[in-house]
């Protein structure tokens, strides 16, 4: 068994979010089969662009004045869901979505992927 505490993970600032990689490729605990980590969306990280990627499960760890939007395309994210601590979300592969928040809000999540490739929007663009 391997163990890591979130407080000990480096914070990596990416466009629209700050992530902490716990399990997976280039993570505190190496895995070639799955990816687990944390992400925070807030004014500190700036707004995130709508994106899609590999199938993903998200657990809302904490949230204040935050929501997720989803839809059939980057420019048509008409469904909006207010987020609450403890909510579990599942995104199908290539499902368009974006996490958003009011200026004084934030969304803090744990993300889980059953793979280690095509999990970041930047990686999806690179592999096209």
Secondary structure, DSSP 8 states (H G I E B T S, - for coil): -----GGGS--EEETTEEEEEEEETTSSEE-SS-EEEEEEEETTT-----B--S-EEEEEEEEEEEEEEEESBTTB--EEEE--TT-EEEE-TT-EEEEEEEEEEEEEEEEEESSSSS-SHHHHHHT-
